Amino acid sequence: MSRSPLISRRTCLRGLGTTLALPLLEVMGWADTAKKGAAAATAAAARPPVRLGFMYMPHGVIMDQFWPATPESYLTTPPPALESLRGVLDQCLLMKGISGIPIAPFNGAPHALELSTWLTAQLPDARQRNRINIAISADQIAANYIGALTALPSLELATMPQTHKENQEGLNEGYYSHCSFRSATQAMPAEINPRSVLNRLFNQGGSGGVSADPSPAAQKARAMDRSMLDLVITGAKDLRKQLPQDDQHKLDEYLDSVRAVERRIAAIEIRQKEAALEKSGLAPSRHRGTDTPPIEIKIPLGDKRSEYMQVMCDLTVLAFQTDTTRVSTYIGSTPNGVSYPELGFKDEHHSQTHHNNRTEMVNKVQAITAFNIAQFAYMVKKMHSIKEGSGTLLDNCLMMWGSGLEDGNKHTRENLPFILAGKAGGTVKTGRYLPDTKGNQGDLLTTILSCAGIPLDKPIGIATKQISEMKA
């Protein structure tokens, strides 16, 4: 065998005979493959997919303004923070008793960890504080499983730049403003420009930024892409064994990017094969998007935070409605430096959370909380208005709003505030408030992914179980 670093044309041609799409098809499929018979397969193929969405607000809530007084009063007399959800509370589920991850030995870094542990349920590596080393997040676990079936594996959004500068416990600054982690060492950047998000979703004929050109030349180019990907990944596996640990991390991050391209190619090939089978009459037409025309996106011209946040919510709805992605994360706010002039005051959110029970400051925190939940309610209501199959888009989603702290005044995390909306295709029982739930943040995330049909090799973070009360 030649040891030349040059790649011959013959090598490239040999590479064209291999494919990475088949393993992805086995792992990524939504069908109930355990069922036998053509009827079961047809029903599974026609079933709308489940989408997962996560929306974040920092600093916790005013607890007695957030939790309902009783399970019986939940639907009829919601607490002030949930008033904006009136009309869709029957589509929501509240569970009190979900504890956050204990942060020792990082007790001096509550804000660095409230966001970064929110979807990981795991602490950073204490031996490598100055670099990202935590865990893959729940949204990216989902994206790895179902991302090959859509043009975009996942969509990460934020209201403001992820550039917060602060040093607590010597932790990497990335922990302050990121909740999505592609791998233990790689944070996912979030897009803050609505126009850029819209272009990313539909910049090439509605294919989510991926050209699905069926011409022979385009197909040949994609075949060559696949060949080169095979060569890169195979060679990298051999190279990794010879590298020191730091270089292994760098190589892993590079391979993550390669695999993202690979998933895009696989998604195009899957869609082309399905379209060809449908056209020939050999397969039933599969569900692609909702039964309602795509919503219109209007980019706001002013600087009102509500308009900005609502257009980002619209973009999430549109991405789900058109099946451009099935996983979305929106950081509605970050831990420090955020104010809400739209509410009639300029005080920063963080400063007001240290209220020591002073009425004026408590009222401002409550107003900020209600404002953020109102944006979530806006998105949920829009999803509930969009027809899909025999139900609505929301019926086939599981949306989570929440915070990484219980009480910003004391930095407690024994009862983290979460709102779940949507039935996840019928696996979640909504319209309830469960005041005595027993579980932790990892248990919740593990159960959410289970309800979405995503298998896990192991529980997420500190999880020890699934929360059976959630399920229908």
N, C-alpha and C positions, 0 to 999 in steps of 0.2 A: 504493500500500500504506500502511495506517495505521501511524504510528510510536508510537501510544499504548502505554504499558506495560501497559494492562489487557488481559486475555485474554477475548475474547467467547465466548459459548456456541457460536457457529458454528465458531470456531477449534478448540474442544475436540472438537466433533463430527467435524471434518475429521481430527483427530489419531487418532480411533478407527479410521480405515482403515489406519493404518500399523502395522508390527510389527517388533520387533527379534529375535523368536524364530527366524526362519528362518536368519539367519547363525549363530546359536548352534547350531542343529541340525547345520549342515554342519561346524562346527568341533569340536563336542563329541562327535560320535557315536563309539561304540566299534566299530561294525561294520566288516568288511573290505570297504569300498565298492568297492575296485578289482576285487573278484571279481564275476563275472557269474552270473546265474541265481538263481531263487527259493530253491533248496536252500541255496546259500551264504549268502544273506541270512537265512534262517531259522536256520541254524546259528550265525551271528554274533549274532543277537538273543538266542538262548538261552544263549550262553556267559556264565558268571559274570564280573562286572567285576573288574578288578585294583584293589586298594587299596594305598595307600602310607602307611607309618607311620614316624615318626622319634622316637627316644628318646635323650635327652642326659644325660651326666654330665660335670662339669668336671674339670680338673686331670690328665688322663691316667691312666696305669696303671703298675704295676711290670712292666716289659716281660718279664722272664724268667718271670713268673708268669701272663702273659696269652697269649703265643704258644706254640703246640704245639712240641714238640721236633722232630718231623718230620711230613711229610704223612701218612706211614703210621700214626703214633701218634695222629693227630688224633681218630679215632673211638673208639679203644680206651682210650687213656690221656690224656684231656684235661688241660691244665694246671689248677692250682687255681682260677683265676678263672673258668674255664668249666665247672666241675664241675656247676653247677646246670642246665646245658643237656644233660647226659647224657640220652639217650633221644630227643632231637630234634636232635642234632648232624648227623644225616644230612639234616636240613631246613635246615641253615645253611651259609654260605660265609664263610670267613675269607681275607683277602688282606693280606699284609704288604708294605709298600712304597708305600702311598698317602701322599704328602706333603701337608702343609698349606700354606696360602698364606704366603709370606714377609711379615712384617709391617712392614718398613721402609717409611716413616719413622716408624712408631709403635712403635719397639722398647721404649719404656717403658710400653706398655699391653698386655701379653700377656693379661690376664684380660678386658679390655674387648673384645678381638678373638677370643678363643677361641670364644665363643658366637655372636657376631654374624656371623662369617665362615663358620660351620659349614655353613649351608645356602645361603650366597650365593657362597662362594669368591671373594670380592672385598673389597678394602679400602674403608673409608669415603673420601669426598672430603676430601683433606687441606686444601682451601681453606675448608671449612665444618665444622670440627671440632665446634663447639658445637651442631650440629643434625644430626638424622638425615639422612644422604645416603649410601647404600651401594648397594643393588641389590635387586630383587625376589628373594625366596628360592625355592629349588627347590620347596618345598611349595606356595607360592602360584602358581608357574608351573603346577603340576599342577592346583591348584584352579581357576585361570582356564580351563583346558581342559575339565575334567570336572565342575566344580562345578555347572553348570546342570542336571545329570542327577540331582541329589540335593537334599534339602531344605536341607542345610547344605553350602555349598561346601567348608568345611574346619573342623576342630576343633582348637583350640589349648589345651593344658592345661599346668599348672605345679604344682609341689609347694608353692611359697611365693610371696608377693607379688613382683611385678617392680618393686621400689622400691629396689634397691641404690644407695647414694650413694657415689661415689668419683670422683676426677678424675685420670685418667692421660692425659697428652699433650693435655689440654684437650678430650677426647672427650665427647660427649653421654652422659649416664648411661644412656640407653636401650640403648646397646650392651652393657652389662654383663648384662642380664637378658632380652634378646629374641633369638630366632633366626629368627622369621618376619616377613617384610616384604612387605606388600601391594604397595608400590611402593618406589622408591628413597628416598622421604622419609617413609614411613608404616609404623611398626612395628605388628604385630598383637598386641593384648593377649591374655594367656592367662588362662583361668578356673582358679581354685584351689579352689573349693568344689564337692565332688562332687555335692551336692544341686542346686546351680545348673546343673551340667552335665546332670544327669538331667532336670531341668525343661526345659532348652533342647532336649534331644533329643526329649522326648515330652510337652511340655506341652499339645499340642492334638491329642489323638486319635492319637498316634503319627506325626504328620506332620512331626516335626522342628521344631515351632514355627511351621509355616506352615499356615494353614487351607486345606484343599482342598474347601471347601463347594461342591457342584455346583449349588446353587440358582440360579435366574435372577438374583436380586438380587446374590448374591455374584459371579457371572460378570460382571454389569454393572459392579460396583465394580472388579473387576480390570481390565476393559477401560478404565475411566476412569483407573486407575493407570497402565496402559501408555501411554495418551494423554498424560498429564502427564509421564511419563518421557521420551517422545519430544520433547516441547516443551522440557523442561529441558536435555536433552543437545544438541539442535540449537542452542538459544540460547546454551548455554555455549561451544560451539565458536567461535561468532562473538565472544563476549565475551572469550575467552582471548587472541585476537590483539591486544587493546587493553590488556592488563594488564602491569604490571611483573613481573619474574621471581618475586619472593616471592609475589605474589598468584596467579600461575599455579600455584605449588606448592599453595597453599591450595585453589584451585579444583579441581586434579587430585585432591586427597584427598577433597573433597566428592563429585566425580563417581565416585570409587571406591565410596563408600557408595551412591550412586544405582544404580550398576551391580550392586551386591550385591542390592539390592531387585529389580532387573530380572531377575537370574538366578533368584531365588526364584519370581517370577511365571512365567518361562519354564518352570521345572521343573514347576510345577503344571499348566500347560497341556499340556506333553508327556505327563505321566502321565494326565491326563484323556482326551486323544486316544487314547493307547494302550489305556486301559481301555475306551473306547467301541468301538474296533476289535476288541478281544478279545471283548467281549460280543456283538458282531454276528457273530462268526465270521470276520471278514475278515483277522484277523492271529492268529498263534500266541501263546499266553500267554508273556509274557516273564518271565525270572528276576527275582524280587524277594525278596532276602534268602536265607538259607540254608535247608537242609532240616531243620534242628534248631530246636526252639522257642527263642525268645530267652532268653539266660541271665538269671538273677536278679541284681539289683544290691542289695547290702546295704551301707548307709552305715555305716562304722565309728563306734563310740561313744568309743573310747579315743584315745590320742595316739601309738600305735605307728606309726612311719614305714612299716613294711612293709605294714600294713593300709591305710594311707592310699594308698600308691603302688599297691597291688594293686586297690583300688577304681577308681582312675583308669585302670589298665590294663583292668579290666572294662568301663568305660565306652567305651573305645576299641574293644574287641571287640564290644560291643553295637551301637555305631554302625556298624561294618563289617558285622556280621551282619544288621542290618535295612536295610542300604543307605541309612542316613540321611546318611552322608557316606562319601567314599572317600579322604579325605586327613586325616591326624591327626599332630599334633606334640606331644610331651610333654617338657617340660623337667623332668627328674627332680630336678635340683639346680642351684643357681646358684653362681658362683665363690667367694663369700665368706660367712662367718657361718653355715655349716651344720655341725651336729654330729650324731652318731649314738649317743645314749645306749643304744639298743636293743642295740648291740654291746658294751656293757660299759665304755665310756669316753666322756668328754665333750669330748675334744679336737676342735677344729674341723678339718674336712677340709683346708682350705687350709694351715693351720699344719703339719700332718703331712706334707704333700707336700714341704716343704723339709726333708727328713730327713737330708741329707748322709750317707746310707747307715747311719744308726743303726738297729739291728735293731728296736727297739721301735716306732719311728715307721714304718718300712717295713712292719711287720706290720699296723699300723693302717690304712695306706693300702690294703694288700692286702685287708683285711677289708671296707673301705668299697667297694672295687671289686667284690668278690665279691657283696656285698649288693645293689648296684645291678644287676649282671648277673642276679642271681637274680630280681629283679622283672621284668626283660625276659623271662627264661625262663618265668616264671609266665604271662605274656601269650602267648608263643609256644606253649606247651604247650596252653593253653586253645583257641587258634585251631586247633591241630592236632587237637583232639578234636571239633571241630564239623564235621559232614558238610555238604558243599556239592557238588551235582552228582555227578560220578563220583569226587570227591576230598574234600578238606577246605577249610575257610575259609583256612587257611594257604597252601594250594597257590595260591590266587588273591590272595595278598598279597605285598608285598615290604616287610619291616620292617627298619629300620636302627637299631642301637644304636651309639653312639660318643661320642668326646670330641674337643674342639678342640685338645688338647695331647697330645703323645706322653708326655712326662715332666714332671710338675709340679715336680720338683726343679730342673730346668735350663730349663724353659719351652721345650723343644725340640718340633719338629713335623715331623720328617723321616719318621716312621713312625706316622701316626695310627692309633689302635685303632678298628676298625670290626667289627661283626658284622652280617651280612645273614642274614635268615631268610625263608623262603618262596620259591616258584618263580615268582611273578609271572605266573601263568597258563601256565607251561611255558617261559618265556623265559630263566630263570636255572637253571643247573646247580648244585645244592647237594651237601652231603656231602663238601666238599673244603676243604683248607687249601692256599693258594697262597703260598709263602714269598718269591717273587721277583717280585711284581707291579710293573710300572712304570706309574706314573700319579700324578696329583695329585687333590686334593679336588674340583676342578671336573670332572675326567674321571669320577670316581666318580658324582657327582650327575647329570651328563649321561647316563651309561650307565643309571643307575637309571630316569630318566624315559623313556629310549628303551625299556627293557624293559617299562615300563608302557604303552607305546603312545602316548606323548605327544610330538608333534613339536616341535622347537625351531627358532626362527628363527636362533639362534646358540648356541654352546656356553655353558655356565654358568661365569661368572667367569673363572678362569685356565685353563679346560679347553682342550686342544688336540686331543683325540681321545676315542673311546670305548674302554673296557676290554673287548676282545673275549673275554678269558679268562673273564669273568663268565657269558657267554651259553651257553645250552644248544645 
